[in-house]
Amino acid sequence: MQGAGKPRYAVLPSSKPRILPARRFIEFIVLVWLVSILCFLNISREGWVRCTRILPQIVYDPPDLSAGNSTLGFGIILAVSSNKTEETAWRQDGLVAAANRTGLDITIPPQPVFANADLRQLTDGKEGDFGLPQVGHAQAWLGHVHVLKNFLASSLSTALLLEDDADWDVSIRSQTTLLAQALSQPITPSSPSTLSPPQLSLPPSPLAWDVLWLGHCGDSHLSAPFTRPYADPSTLPAPLLRGLYHENLPNGTRLLHPSAAPVCSFAYAVTRAGAAQLLALSPPFSAAKPDPHPAEATAPAWDLQLSGACAQGRVRCVTVNPELMHHHRMGGRGFSAIGEANGEERVSEHDYTWNVGWSARCNVGRWGDGMKRCLPGEEDP
């Protein structure tokens, strides 16, 4: 795993694919053409499912793409994960297994025991419009802050933060390659242009960001001042997507757009400037010298605090829609560590992950025709 010093990997959005030698390129095109013809001729449902597994691996997973490396083109992948217990081990163990299944390097910084005084800064602070964080939300908030500080203690330029129940497609490295290419291209203005926040105007090219939201529960693109659609054949068809604002997304397409009000912080990338700004907007936990005018929690959860910073234009935020990552629910286990800490007792009846076509967690040890879908049923929350 990458340590301090100059990053080994190129970072988004500057990642560029290496040009294949002419002979390999011709062979690649011929192979894609042959497989496409076979898929077209085999129009049975079983044949279509098999082709959807094979084609993305051939077409969208060429070798030597820096945005498709073991850290997905970022300086490092950091997991926000509490120290393992018998009850929570499935989260971290599943994260590691999914990383091994897809060839990712993920660092899991140990979490400290948070001081009661720090927790009380959140649970007993000034109540915002949506209430105060409960204990579970406060612990998660402090966990994110700790990992952001861990990132800033390095010399790396970017980091991708994952919550420890995050899940992703087995073709994630191909997906982030497409994402990097989309980030580097010009943006199309939306019409009509409803600027939100008001100070946003036409963006530079490539699209600049401080927070890149890859994993969320939904974010509206309907009033975005501009969008950048890009093709991604691994995207689930619209009728299978769950969550907020997915009903108007075209099939086989993802959108990049300025974040309006994303919910859930399953996965987000930060620059150094973005991480520093997020910490500045959070209470100064365990500060050696108390700040006479400290920042306060203005939301009942970390994701809403982050979302508010994006909506107010205090950090430059870009959303990938539909998301590339979502949290996984394991059969027989609680819905979330936050909920369990807050006293919730809901348990999932089976394994599933929203909006991920071929779940890495569900396909550990499974390949090719042996892979399975891991989608929620109609009644699953």
C-alpha positions, 0 to 999 in steps of 0.5 A: 500500500502506498505510503508517504512521499510522492504518490505511485498512482495518477489521480483523477481527473488527470488519468490518461489511458496508455495507447495500445500498440497498433497490432494489439489494438487491431486484435482487440477490435477484432475480438470485440467485433466477434463477441458482439456478433455472437451476443447479437445472434444469441438473443435468449435471456440466458445468452444476454445475461452471459454477454453482459458479464463478458463484454464489459470485461473485454471492452471496458477493461483494457490493460494499463489504465491508471484510473483503473489501478488498485486504488481506482486512480486515487492516491489511496483508498481509506476505509472508515471502520470501527475496530472489529467485534464479533457483531461487526466483523462481517462488515470489515471481512466483507470489505477485504474479501470484495477488495481481493475479488476486484484487486483493490488496495484498501487501507483501514486506519485503526479508530481510537476510542472517542472521548465523551467530550467529543461525542457531546460536542455533537449530541449536546451541541447547538440543535440545527434545523434537522436535530442533533446527532444520536450516539451512533451518528456521532461515532460515525461522524468522528470516524470520518473526521479521524480518517480525513486527518489520517489522509492529511497527515500523508503527502498524497493528493487525493483519497477515496473514503469508503464506509466499511459496508460499502459494495461495488461492481466486479467491474469497478476498475473499468467503471472508474476508467470511464469516470476519469475519461468523463471528468476530463471532457467538456461539460454540456450546459443544461437547459434551462439553467437553474443555478444551484448554488447561485454562484455556479456557472459554466465549469472549467474543463476538465471538471474541477472538484474537491469532493467527488461523490461516488457512493450515495443514496441519491442526488438530484440532477434535475436542476443542475446547471450542467451535466456530463452524461457518459456511457457505462454499459454496466449501469443497471436499467432504470427500472432496477434502480432504487433510491432518489432521482433515478427515474429520469436517468437514461439506460446505460448512462451515468451523469456527472453533475454539481452536487445538489444535496446528496444523501449517504456517504458510502464513498466519496473522494477528496482532494487535500483542499477538500478534506481540510475544508470539511474539517474546518466546517466540523467541530474542533474535536480534542483541540489542544487550544480551544477555538473561541469561535469553533465550528458547530455541527449543523446537521444530525449526521456526517453525510448531511453536514457534508451535503450542506457544505456542497449545497452552500458552495463551500466546497466544490462537489460533483456527484456520479449518478447513478452511484458506483458504490452503495452499502451492502446488507447482509442476511441476518445482520443489522441494517447499519452500525449507526442504527445498532448504536442508536438502538435499532433492531432491524435485520436484513432477511437476505444479502443485497446491494442497491444499484450494483449490477454484479456485487463484489461481496456477493461474488467472492469466489464466483466468476463467469457463468457462476456469478449471481445478482444480488439485488433487493426485492420490491419490499426490501428497504 
